[in-house]
Amino acid sequence: MKAKLLVLVAVVAFVAAVAGVFLGRHFFPQPKAAGVELHDVLHSKLDLDDRQKAQVELLEQRFAMRRRALELELRADNARLAAAIEAEHGNGPGVTAAVDQSHQAMGELQKETLGHIFAMRQILRPDQAKTFDQAVVHALTDDAR
């Protein structure tokens, strides 16, 4: 009986948390994602010449494919984590391994994203790079997020 009550409390807490997230996203405006801000700066505030635009486009196409692959990997990691949680009902070895694997994929995505940002920066003139750098720093440190 005690175990059933514990499971019921856990389920109610989980449903309440999900409902809270849904209501929060519904009623409070979402700030622009860092990637959206950088994209906006890159394409509307830096006055790229045609050569730069072509180079940025190529970099963006390559990164989009790599990012999509890593996002799919993260989804698979989340599915493994969900299965481990369902099987272990606690922080067991399967859950721990799934979390570690997910963190590895997240780290790889972050490294790839930074590599993409630095590759785009190499295309820019010094005056453009200064504006771009400020946007990157702002995206990473904005307290409103």
TORVOGU-249784 format. One record per residue: residue in three letters; z, y, x of N, C-alpha, C in turn. Coordinates in steps of 0.1 Angstrom, whole numbers, padded with zeros to 4 digits, always signed. Example, Ala and Ser with C-alpha at 12.3 -4.5 7.8 and 13.67 -1.06 7.14 Angstrom:
BEGIN
ALA+0078-0057+0132+0078-0045+0123+0078-0033+0132
SER+0071-0022+0128+0071-0011+0137+0079+0000+0129
END
This chain:
BEGIN
MET+0000-0012+0008+0000+0000+0000+0000+0013+0009
LYS+0008+0012+0019+0009+0024+0029-0005+0027+0035
ALA-0012+0016+0039-0026+0018+0045-0035+0024+0035
LYS-0035+0020+0022-0044+0025+0012-0041+0040+0010
LEU-0028+0044+0010-0025+0058+0009-0030+0066+0020
LEU-0029+0061+0032-0033+0067+0044-0049+0069+0044
VAL-0056+0059+0040-0070+0060+0038-0074+0071+0028
LEU-0067+0070+0017-0070+0080+0006-0067+0094+0011
VAL-0056+0097+0018-0054+0110+0024-0065+0114+0034
ALA-0069+0105+0042-0080+0108+0052-0093+0111+0045
VAL-0096+0104+0034-0109+0106+0027-0108+0120+0020
VAL-0096+0123+0014-0095+0136+0007-0096+0147+0017
ALA-0089+0146+0029-0090+0156+0039-0104+0158+0044
PHE-0112+0147+0046-0125+0148+0050-0134+0155+0040
VAL-0133+0152+0027-0140+0158+0017-0137+0173+0016
ALA-0124+0176+0017-0120+0190+0017-0126+0198+0029
ALA-0126+0192+0040-0132+0199+0052-0147+0201+0050
VAL-0154+0191+0045-0168+0193+0043-0171+0204+0032
ALA-0163+0204+0022-0164+0214+0011-0161+0228+0017
GLY-0151+0229+0026-0148+0242+0032-0160+0247+0041
VAL-0166+0238+0048-0177+0242+0056-0189+0246+0047
PHE-0192+0239+0037-0203+0242+0028-0200+0256+0022
LEU-0188+0258+0017-0185+0271+0010-0185+0282+0020
GLY-0180+0280+0032-0181+0290+0043-0195+0294+0046
ARG-0204+0284+0047-0218+0288+0051-0225+0294+0039
HIS-0220+0291+0027-0227+0297+0015-0223+0311+0013
PHE-0210+0314+0015-0205+0328+0012-0205+0338+0023
PHE-0206+0333+0036-0205+0342+0047-0219+0341+0054
PRO-0224+0353+0057-0237+0353+0064-0236+0347+0078
GLN-0247+0340+0082-0248+0334+0095-0254+0343+0105
PRO-0248+0345+0117-0254+0353+0127-0266+0346+0132
LYS-0275+0354+0138-0287+0348+0144-0283+0339+0156
ALA-0290+0328+0157-0287+0318+0168-0292+0325+0181
ALA-0286+0321+0192-0290+0327+0205-0305+0325+0208
GLY-0310+0314+0204-0324+0311+0207-0333+0321+0199
VAL-0329+0324+0187-0337+0333+0178-0336+0347+0184
GLU-0325+0351+0189-0323+0365+0195-0332+0366+0208
LEU-0332+0355+0216-0340+0356+0228-0354+0355+0225
HIS-0358+0348+0215-0372+0347+0211-0377+0361+0206
ASP-0368+0368+0199-0372+0381+0194-0373+0391+0205
VAL-0364+0391+0215-0365+0399+0226-0378+0397+0234
LEU-0380+0384+0237-0392+0380+0245-0405+0384+0238
HIS-0406+0382+0225-0419+0385+0219-0420+0399+0213
SER-0409+0406+0211-0411+0419+0205-0406+0431+0213
LYS-0398+0428+0223-0392+0440+0230-0396+0441+0244
LEU-0403+0431+0249-0407+0431+0264-0421+0435+0267
ASP-0429+0437+0257-0443+0442+0259-0450+0433+0269
LEU-0451+0420+0266-0457+0410+0275-0472+0413+0275
ASP-0478+0411+0287-0493+0412+0288-0499+0399+0284
ASP-0512+0398+0283-0518+0386+0278-0516+0374+0287
ARG-0515+0376+0300-0512+0365+0309-0498+0360+0307
GLN-0489+0369+0305-0475+0365+0303-0473+0357+0290
LYS-0480+0362+0279-0480+0356+0266-0485+0341+0267
ALA-0496+0340+0274-0501+0326+0276-0492+0317+0283
GLN-0485+0322+0294-0476+0314+0302-0464+0311+0293
VAL-0458+0320+0286-0447+0318+0278-0450+0308+0267
GLU-0462+0309+0261-0466+0299+0251-0466+0285+0256
LEU-0472+0283+0268-0472+0270+0274-0458+0265+0277
LEU-0449+0274+0282-0435+0270+0285-0428+0266+0271
GLU-0431+0273+0261-0424+0271+0248-0429+0257+0242
GLN-0442+0254+0244-0447+0242+0239-0441+0230+0246
ARG-0440+0231+0259-0434+0220+0267-0419+0219+0264
PHE-0412+0230+0263-0398+0229+0260-0395+0224+0245
ALA-0404+0227+0236-0402+0222+0222-0403+0207+0222
MET-0412+0201+0229-0413+0187+0230-0400+0181+0236
ARG-0396+0186+0247-0384+0181+0254-0371+0183+0245
ARG-0370+0195+0239-0359+0197+0230-0358+0188+0218
ARG-0370+0185+0213-0371+0176+0201-0366+0162+0205
ALA-0370+0158+0217-0366+0144+0222-0351+0144+0224
LEU-0345+0154+0229-0331+0154+0231-0323+0155+0218
GLU-0329+0163+0209-0322+0164+0196-0323+0150+0188
LEU-0333+0143+0190-0334+0129+0184-0324+0120+0191
GLU-0322+0122+0204-0312+0114+0211-0298+0117+0206
LEU-0296+0130+0204-0283+0134+0198-0280+0128+0184
ARG-0291+0128+0176-0290+0122+0163-0286+0107+0164
ALA-0292+0100+0173-0289+0086+0175-0275+0085+0180
ASP-0271+0093+0189-0257+0093+0194-0247+0095+0182
ASN-0250+0104+0174-0242+0107+0162-0241+0095+0153
ALA-0252+0088+0151-0253+0076+0143-0244+0065+0150
ARG-0245+0064+0163-0236+0054+0170-0221+0058+0168
LEU-0218+0071+0169-0205+0075+0167-0200+0072+0153
ALA-0208+0075+0143-0204+0072+0130-0201+0057+0128
ALA-0210+0049+0134-0208+0034+0133-0195+0030+0139
ALA-0192+0036+0151-0180+0033+0158-0168+0037+0150
ILE-0168+0049+0144-0157+0053+0136-0155+0044+0124
GLU-0166+0040+0118-0165+0031+0106-0159+0018+0110
ALA-0163+0013+0122-0158+0000+0127-0144+0000+0131
GLU-0140+0011+0138-0127+0011+0145-0116+0019+0137
HIS-0120+0028+0128-0111+0036+0120-0101+0043+0129
GLY-0105+0047+0140-0096+0054+0150-0103+0057+0162
ASN-0095+0062+0172-0101+0066+0185-0101+0054+0194
GLY-0109+0044+0191-0110+0032+0199-0120+0033+0210
PRO-0122+0023+0218-0132+0023+0229-0146+0026+0225
GLY-0150+0021+0213-0164+0024+0208-0166+0038+0205
VAL-0156+0044+0199-0156+0059+0195-0157+0067+0208
THR-0148+0063+0218-0147+0071+0230-0161+0070+0238
ALA-0167+0058+0238-0180+0056+0245-0191+0064+0238
ALA-0190+0064+0225-0200+0071+0217-0199+0086+0219
VAL-0187+0091+0220-0184+0106+0223-0189+0109+0237
ASP-0186+0101+0246-0191+0103+0260-0206+0104+0261
GLN-0212+0094+0254-0227+0094+0255-0233+0107+0248
SER-0227+0111+0237-0231+0123+0230-0229+0135+0239
HIS-0218+0136+0246-0216+0147+0255-0226+0148+0266
GLN-0230+0136+0271-0240+0135+0281-0254+0141+0276
ALA-0257+0137+0264-0270+0143+0258-0269+0158+0256
MET-0257+0162+0251-0255+0177+0249-0257+0184+0262
GLY-0251+0179+0273-0252+0185+0286-0266+0186+0291
GLU-0273+0175+0288-0288+0175+0292-0296+0185+0285
LEU-0293+0187+0272-0300+0197+0264-0296+0211+0269
GLN-0284+0213+0272-0280+0226+0278-0287+0229+0291
LYS-0288+0219+0300-0295+0221+0313-0309+0223+0310
GLU-0316+0216+0301-0330+0218+0298-0332+0232+0293
THR-0323+0237+0284-0324+0250+0278-0323+0261+0289
LEU-0314+0259+0298-0312+0269+0309-0324+0269+0318
GLY-0330+0257+0321-0342+0256+0329-0353+0263+0322
HIS-0354+0262+0309-0365+0269+0301-0363+0284+0302
ILE-0351+0289+0301-0348+0303+0301-0351+0308+0315
PHE-0348+0301+0326-0351+0306+0339-0366+0305+0342
ALA-0373+0296+0336-0387+0295+0338-0394+0307+0331
MET-0389+0310+0319-0395+0322+0313-0392+0335+0321
ARG-0380+0336+0326-0376+0348+0334-0386+0350+0346
GLN-0390+0339+0352-0399+0340+0363-0412+0346+0360
ILE-0416+0346+0348-0429+0352+0343-0428+0367+0342
LEU-0416+0372+0340-0413+0386+0337-0414+0395+0349
ARG-0418+0408+0346-0416+0418+0356-0402+0422+0358
PRO-0398+0429+0368-0383+0432+0370-0377+0440+0359
ASP-0385+0450+0353-0380+0458+0342-0378+0449+0329
GLN-0387+0439+0327-0386+0430+0316-0374+0421+0318
ALA-0373+0416+0331-0362+0406+0334-0349+0412+0331
LYS-0347+0425+0334-0334+0432+0332-0331+0431+0317
THR-0340+0435+0308-0338+0434+0294-0335+0420+0289
PHE-0343+0411+0294-0341+0396+0291-0327+0391+0295
ASP-0323+0395+0307-0310+0391+0312-0299+0396+0303
GLN-0300+0408+0299-0290+0414+0290-0289+0406+0277
ALA-0301+0402+0272-0301+0395+0259-0295+0381+0261
VAL-0298+0375+0273-0292+0362+0276-0276+0363+0276
VAL-0272+0373+0284-0257+0375+0285-0251+0378+0271
HIS-0258+0386+0263-0253+0389+0250-0252+0376+0241
ALA-0262+0368+0242-0263+0356+0234-0252+0347+0238
LEU-0248+0346+0250-0238+0337+0255-0224+0342+0253
THR-0222+0355+0251-0209+0361+0251-0205+0368+0238
ASP-0214+0368+0229-0212+0376+0216-0200+0370+0209
ASP-0190+0378+0207-0178+0374+0200-0180+0371+0185
ALA-0191+0376+0179-0193+0374+0165-0196+0360+0161
ARG-0200+0352+0171-0204+0338+0168-0192+0330+0165
END
